[in-house]
């Protein structure tokens, strides 16, 4: 496990009014997985093809037991419920698709995620998330972000892992809390190796009752900001706006610079 960073970074597009609110209005937004640009992110379901025949039978029995109370009011007995699930499980591809869609819909409704990075000098991220280096990169104090966990505003945080192979998650036959927690972290903090350059550090909330749109916005104080870096190609108008806001809030500002004869970025302090 890596040592927590002192500062975590968020790349922002200054032409986007919602992005600007992070700095101007001190707002963090916990987005739903359905808004991610990576179609595999938080889309890691249980693989039912990994179950043996005996495990499949036990899984279906446990599933029927857990659902029995929901349908008993309709006058059905347990055998009816069990037979229904056995019938559905005959076509595992259809069952898998239904299980995935149900899980992902729950995650979209109940998860709120704030994605950051350990690094401020990624040429790719400046291009992808800060409008081709015309935006900014905001640094947040990690210790201040942890106070949101203490207040239960955010539930957990950690580094994203990058994998070559898609995780093999066998459906849980016998429920073990520690296993459930480990698996949940894998499902929410594992991405394809293609994204490794991001060095993502993720904060997230999970509310089983769902997160309303109004609760996805978190307000923070000025001391959460550690610094702001302006992009290599930031227009003068944007630069003046950023500097004006940061002066009022007492936030140090840096200007990104090209390193001579290197594919790398340095920075120079402005205020």
Backbone torsions as a table, in degrees:
resi	resn	phi	psi	omega
1	UNK	NA	129.7	-178.8
2	UNK	-74.4	151.6	175.8
3	UNK	-66.5	136.3	179.6
4	UNK	-57.9	144.2	179.9
5	UNK	-76.0	152.7	174.5
6	UNK	-72.7	-36.0	-178.5
7	UNK	-132.8	137.7	173.8
8	UNK	-119.1	150.5	-167.4
9	UNK	-121.7	148.0	177.2
10	UNK	-130.0	119.7	178.3
11	UNK	-82.9	133.6	-175.4
12	UNK	-132.7	147.4	177.4
13	UNK	-97.1	114.4	-174.2
14	UNK	-72.7	-11.9	175.9
15	UNK	-83.3	-10.3	-179.6
16	UNK	-93.9	117.5	-176.1
17	UNK	-60.9	-33.6	178.5
18	UNK	-71.3	-35.9	176.8
19	UNK	-65.8	-39.3	-178.7
20	UNK	-62.8	-31.4	-176.6
21	UNK	-63.8	-22.6	178.3
22	UNK	-60.0	-42.9	-179.6
23	UNK	-89.7	-42.3	-175.6
24	UNK	-75.1	-35.6	-176.4
25	UNK	-113.9	7.1	179.5
26	UNK	55.4	49.0	-177.0
27	UNK	-115.8	131.9	170.4
28	UNK	-109.4	139.4	-178.6
29	UNK	-116.1	124.7	177.4
30	UNK	-90.3	100.3	-173.3
31	UNK	-81.2	157.7	175.7
32	UNK	-84.6	145.9	178.2
33	UNK	-55.2	-25.1	-179.0
34	UNK	-64.5	-16.2	-178.9
35	UNK	-94.6	-1.1	-177.4
36	UNK	-68.4	149.2	176.7
37	UNK	-82.8	-9.1	177.4
38	UNK	-101.9	111.7	-176.8
39	UNK	-69.1	-7.1	178.8
40	UNK	-99.9	-12.1	-176.8
41	UNK	-70.0	126.3	-176.2
42	UNK	58.0	32.5	178.4
43	UNK	-129.1	43.9	179.9
44	UNK	-110.1	102.8	-177.8
45	UNK	-96.7	177.8	175.6
46	UNK	-77.2	138.0	-177.6
47	UNK	-96.4	103.8	-175.2
48	UNK	-72.9	-16.4	178.1
49	UNK	-71.6	-12.1	-179.9
50	UNK	-82.3	-10.5	-178.5
51	UNK	-80.5	137.5	172.2
52	UNK	-75.3	172.4	179.1
53	UNK	-60.3	-43.6	-179.8
54	UNK	-65.4	-43.0	179.5
55	UNK	-66.1	-37.2	178.1
56	UNK	-61.3	-44.4	179.7
57	UNK	-62.6	-41.3	179.9
58	UNK	-68.5	-39.5	179.4
59	UNK	-62.3	-46.7	-179.1
60	UNK	-64.1	-39.3	178.3
61	UNK	-62.7	-46.3	179.0
62	UNK	-63.6	-37.9	178.7
63	UNK	-64.9	-42.2	178.7
64	UNK	-63.9	-40.1	178.9
65	UNK	-62.1	-44.2	-177.2
66	UNK	-67.5	-26.3	-179.2
67	UNK	-96.2	-8.5	-172.8
68	UNK	-60.3	-43.2	-178.1
69	UNK	-63.2	-26.5	-178.9
70	UNK	-72.9	-28.9	-174.8
71	UNK	-109.7	-7.1	-176.9
72	UNK	-63.2	-28.9	179.1
73	UNK	-66.4	-20.1	179.6
74	UNK	-83.9	1.9	177.8
75	UNK	90.1	4.4	179.0
76	UNK	-82.9	146.4	174.5
77	UNK	-98.1	174.7	-172.8
78	UNK	-60.8	-38.7	-177.9
79	UNK	-61.1	-35.1	178.8
80	UNK	-65.7	-43.9	179.5
81	UNK	-64.6	-45.5	-179.4
82	UNK	-61.9	-45.4	179.9
83	UNK	-62.3	-35.7	179.7
84	UNK	-64.2	-45.3	179.2
85	UNK	-68.5	-36.6	177.3
86	UNK	-62.4	-39.6	179.0
87	UNK	-64.3	-44.9	-179.4
88	UNK	-63.8	-34.1	-174.9
89	UNK	-76.7	-9.1	-179.6
90	UNK	-60.6	-40.6	176.8
91	UNK	-101.3	94.9	-172.9
92	UNK	-66.6	-30.1	179.7
93	UNK	-65.9	-43.6	177.9
94	UNK	-66.5	-42.8	179.1
95	UNK	-61.7	-43.0	179.6
96	UNK	-61.5	-45.5	-178.6
97	UNK	-62.4	-41.6	179.5
98	UNK	-67.2	-42.6	179.5
99	UNK	-62.8	-42.3	179.3
100	UNK	-64.1	-47.9	-177.7
101	UNK	-62.5	-37.1	178.2
102	UNK	-66.3	-46.9	179.9
103	UNK	-61.6	-47.0	-175.8
104	UNK	-67.4	-33.4	177.1
105	UNK	-66.2	-39.2	177.7
106	UNK	-64.6	-45.1	-179.7
107	UNK	-62.2	-41.8	179.1
108	UNK	-60.4	-35.7	-176.8
109	UNK	-82.1	-34.3	-170.0
110	UNK	-104.4	-16.2	-177.3
111	UNK	-98.3	139.6	171.3
112	UNK	-129.0	123.9	-171.2
113	UNK	-127.9	134.7	175.7
114	UNK	-117.1	107.2	-175.8
115	UNK	-94.5	130.5	179.6
116	UNK	-129.3	-173.4	177.7
117	UNK	-137.6	153.6	174.7
118	UNK	-77.8	-13.7	-173.0
119	UNK	-124.3	149.2	179.6
120	UNK	-107.7	-11.0	-170.1
121	UNK	-110.7	32.6	177.5
122	UNK	-83.5	116.7	179.3
123	UNK	-59.3	-40.5	-179.5
124	UNK	-66.2	-44.9	-178.0
125	UNK	-69.2	-34.0	173.9
126	UNK	-60.4	-37.5	179.7
127	UNK	-73.0	-43.9	-174.7
128	UNK	-76.1	-41.7	-170.5
129	UNK	-112.2	-9.5	180.0
130	UNK	-124.2	38.6	172.1
131	UNK	49.9	57.0	176.2
132	UNK	58.3	45.2	175.0
133	UNK	72.5	13.7	179.0
134	UNK	-95.0	-5.3	-177.9
135	UNK	-100.7	-145.8	-177.3
136	UNK	-135.3	167.4	172.9
137	UNK	-128.1	121.1	-175.2
138	UNK	-99.3	129.2	177.1
139	UNK	-98.3	134.4	177.9
140	UNK	-117.3	141.2	176.4
141	UNK	-71.6	122.3	-178.0
142	UNK	-60.5	-41.3	-178.7
143	UNK	-62.1	-37.2	177.7
144	UNK	-70.1	-37.6	177.4
145	UNK	-62.4	-32.5	-179.7
146	UNK	-68.1	-22.5	177.4
147	UNK	-66.8	-23.3	177.0
148	UNK	-69.5	-30.5	175.6
149	UNK	-72.2	-41.6	178.3
150	UNK	-58.3	-33.8	-179.6
151	UNK	-90.8	3.0	179.7
152	UNK	64.2	21.7	174.7
153	UNK	-75.9	-35.1	173.0
154	UNK	-123.0	144.1	-174.1
155	UNK	-89.9	-40.8	-177.2
156	UNK	-156.3	167.9	178.4
157	UNK	-150.5	163.9	178.1
158	UNK	165.0	168.8	178.7
159	UNK	-72.9	144.6	172.1
160	UNK	-81.0	138.0	175.6
161	UNK	-96.0	147.6	-178.2
162	UNK	-117.4	123.6	-172.1
163	UNK	-117.9	146.4	174.3
164	UNK	-78.7	-40.1	-178.0
165	UNK	-107.5	145.9	177.9
166	UNK	-64.8	131.1	-177.9
167	UNK	-57.9	137.5	176.6
168	UNK	-98.3	101.9	-179.9
169	UNK	-106.0	109.1	179.3
170	UNK	-77.3	133.1	177.9
171	UNK	-53.8	140.6	-177.8
172	UNK	-75.6	121.3	177.6
173	UNK	-91.3	-46.7	175.5
174	UNK	-113.3	119.5	-173.6
175	UNK	-71.4	124.3	174.9
176	UNK	-127.8	121.3	-174.1
177	UNK	-56.4	-42.7	-177.3
178	UNK	-65.5	-35.8	178.4
179	UNK	-67.3	-40.8	179.4
180	UNK	-60.8	-43.1	-179.7
181	UNK	-65.5	-43.1	178.8
182	UNK	-62.4	-44.9	-178.4
183	UNK	-65.4	-39.5	179.5
184	UNK	-62.5	-38.3	179.6
185	UNK	-67.9	-39.1	176.7
186	UNK	-61.5	-42.9	-176.9
187	UNK	-66.1	-31.5	-176.0
188	UNK	-103.1	-11.9	-175.9
189	UNK	-128.4	31.1	176.1
190	UNK	-127.6	128.3	177.7
191	UNK	-133.0	165.8	178.2
192	UNK	-65.0	150.7	-177.0
193	UNK	-59.8	-20.0	179.1
194	UNK	-57.9	-24.6	-176.3
195	UNK	-95.5	6.9	-173.6
196	UNK	-58.2	-31.4	-178.2
197	UNK	-60.0	-20.0	-177.2
198	UNK	-74.2	-27.2	-175.8
199	UNK	47.1	54.6	-173.2
200	UNK	-72.2	136.3	172.6
201	UNK	-119.8	122.0	-166.6
202	UNK	-115.9	135.4	172.1
203	UNK	-110.9	139.0	-179.4
204	UNK	-149.5	154.8	175.4
205	UNK	-121.0	144.3	177.5
206	UNK	-132.1	108.2	178.4
207	UNK	-112.0	111.2	-177.9
208	UNK	-59.4	-19.0	178.4
209	UNK	-88.1	-4.0	-178.8
210	UNK	96.3	151.7	179.2
211	UNK	-110.7	114.5	178.9
212	UNK	-70.2	159.9	-178.0
213	UNK	-59.1	-38.3	-178.5
214	UNK	-66.2	-29.2	-178.7
215	UNK	-85.2	-6.4	-179.9
216	UNK	-79.2	-16.1	178.8
217	UNK	-95.9	124.7	180.0
218	UNK	-111.6	133.4	178.0
219	UNK	-99.5	132.6	-178.2
220	UNK	-123.4	164.2	178.9
221	UNK	-90.0	166.2	-176.3
222	UNK	-59.8	-29.6	-175.9
223	UNK	-74.4	-1.7	172.7
224	UNK	-71.9	-29.2	-177.4
225	UNK	-80.5	127.8	177.1
226	UNK	-98.7	-31.0	-177.7
227	UNK	-171.9	165.1	173.3
228	UNK	-134.9	131.7	176.9
229	UNK	-110.9	129.5	178.6
230	UNK	-92.8	141.1	-175.3
231	UNK	-65.6	159.8	179.8
232	UNK	-55.0	-36.7	-174.3
233	UNK	-112.6	25.6	-178.4
234	UNK	-63.1	128.8	178.4
235	UNK	-66.0	154.5	-178.4
236	UNK	-57.2	-39.4	-179.0
237	UNK	-61.8	-45.4	178.9
238	UNK	-65.4	-40.4	-179.2
239	UNK	-59.5	-45.4	180.0
240	UNK	-63.9	-39.6	179.5
241	UNK	-65.2	-43.6	-179.9
242	UNK	-65.1	-45.6	-179.9
243	UNK	-62.0	-39.7	-179.9
244	UNK	-62.8	-44.9	179.3
245	UNK	-64.7	-45.9	-175.5
246	UNK	-68.8	-33.7	176.2
247	UNK	-61.5	-44.0	-179.4
248	UNK	-65.3	-32.8	-176.9
249	UNK	-94.2	-7.3	179.9
250	UNK	72.7	35.8	-178.0
251	UNK	-101.3	126.3	176.3
252	UNK	-61.3	141.5	-178.9
253	UNK	-126.2	138.9	178.3
254	UNK	-123.5	152.1	173.8
255	UNK	-107.3	125.4	177.3
256	UNK	-69.2	142.0	-179.4
257	UNK	-134.4	148.7	172.8
258	UNK	-75.1	137.4	171.9
259	UNK	-81.2	134.9	-177.4
260	UNK	-63.4	128.7	175.9
261	UNK	59.2	30.7	177.1
262	UNK	-143.1	149.6	171.7
263	UNK	-86.4	71.5	-174.8
264	UNK	-155.7	162.1	-177.8
265	UNK	-122.5	134.3	171.9
266	UNK	-113.1	-174.0	178.9
267	UNK	-149.2	155.0	-177.7
268	UNK	-130.5	131.6	-177.3
269	UNK	-71.3	134.2	-179.5
270	UNK	-104.1	-49.3	175.3
271	UNK	-138.4	NA	NA
